[in-house]
Amino acid sequence: MIALAVDENFDHHILRALVRRIQTLDVRTVTAAAYERVARGEPMPGVIEVRARSEIGDVLADLELIVLCATEDDLRDRVVFVPLS
């Protein structure tokens, strides 16, 4: 299981449902910074980006899947968008 953190832009309805999980809704800064780190060859633990206007149930289901099944290596140097479909 992986441990995650959320930034201040994250939807707190989702936060209350999934505690201790890095997701961001701040695409312009966090996601861009993640891609830049990878391009420079710097370590980046991974970012999970929640697509705007997503259904909370879909987001929760996919976050649960990621948190329970993914390893830190699975997410390293990647930006993952949820919902996954």
C-alpha positions, 0 to 999 in steps of 0.5 A: 500500500502507498501513502499519499498526501493532498494539497489545499486544492483537493476536493475535501469530500474526497479527502474525507472519504480517503484519508492519508492518500499525493493527489492534486487538482492544481494542474498548472503547478503540481503536474507541470512541476512533476513533468519538469522533474522527470525531464531533468532526471530528478526523482519524482514519487508520482502524482495522481491528478483528479480530472475536473468535474469527475464523479466522486464515486468514480474518483473514490473507486479508482483511488482505492484501486491505486492505493490498495494495488499500486506500489511506490515503484508503479507511480514513480516518475508518473502522472496518473489521471483519475478517473482511469477510464 
